Amino acid sequence: CHDFWHTLTGLPPTVPGEIALKWLELFQTNLPVAALSATVGTLRLSDDEKHDLFTLYIPWAIRVGTQTSKVHLMNVYYEREFECNLEELRERLGIEVAPTPSSS
């Protein structure tokens, strides 16, 4: 499920990308482990990465995580979606691609 979320959101498998995904997971699931990972993981970021997290990724995660509340992303049977166009799947699930920091 986690790797599919990377594909859906466009977040890279980097430390900042993983933490941004944890923030989305937190707002999607309200699981305490997501809150712990998102909070503690933030401590590993550089100042520039923290700036991107707080100004770009967390607002995005709140927006997407609350918009998709009717479709729990953990309940999507992703294997049945392999033939679906990625843009169509994003639209159906209400996924907005993650912002790209200007420093990237």
N, C-alpha and C positions, 0 to 999 in steps of 0.2 A: 504494500500500500504506500509506504513512504517514498519509494523510488518513483512511483506513478505521480505522486504529488509534486516531485521535482519537475517532471515532464509537463504536467498541467500548468504549473505556476511559472515555469521558465527560470526557476532558481538554480544556480549551479551547486554542485556538491562540494562547496567550500565551507569554512567555518562560518563566515557571515551568512551564506546561503542556508546552512543548516539551522542557524539560530533564527533567521527570519521564518523558516518553515515551522520551527517550534512555536513561534508566536502565532502563526496561522492555526496550528494545531490547538493551541490553547483557546483561541477564540471560537474554534469550530467545536471542540469537544468538552471544554471546561475541565479537563483532567488535571489533577494536581501535579502529576509528573511532568506534564508539558509546561506548567508554570515554573516548576523548579528548574527544568532544563533551559527554558528561555531566559530566566533571571540569572542563573549561575553562569550560563554560557556567555552572557553579555560581558562578563568580567574578562574574558579572553580577547576581546576585541581592542584594536588600536583606537585612538581618539577619533580618527577619520571614519573608521568603521562604525563606531558608536554613533557618530553624527548621522551617518546614513541610516542606521537602524532606527534611531528615534525620529528622524524627519521623513524618511521614505517608507521603510519596511513595516514599522509598527502601525502607522496609520493605514497602510495598505492591508495588513493582516486583520485589523479591526473591520475594515470595510468588507473585505472578502469573507472573513470568518463569520460575520453576522449576516451577510447577504445570502450565503449558502446554507442558512440554518434549516431550510426545508429539505435540503439534500445533504445528509451526513456523508462527508467524503470517505469516511471509513467503511460505509456500507455500500459503496459502489462496487459492482462486480467488474473490475477493470479488464479481466480476461475476455469478457464479452464485448468489450469496446475496442478491441484491437483493430478492427476493420473501419472504425468510425474516424472521420476526419477530425484531427486534433482541435481545430478551431470550432467545429460544430459541437464537439464534446465540451469544450470550455464554455461555450454559450449555453448549452443545456444545463450544465452544472452551476453556472453563474460565476465562473472563474475569470478574474481579471489577471492578466500576466503581471508579474511583479515588476516594479520599476527598476530601471537600471541606473545605478549611481553615476554621476558625471565623471567620477574619478576612474571608472572602469575602462 
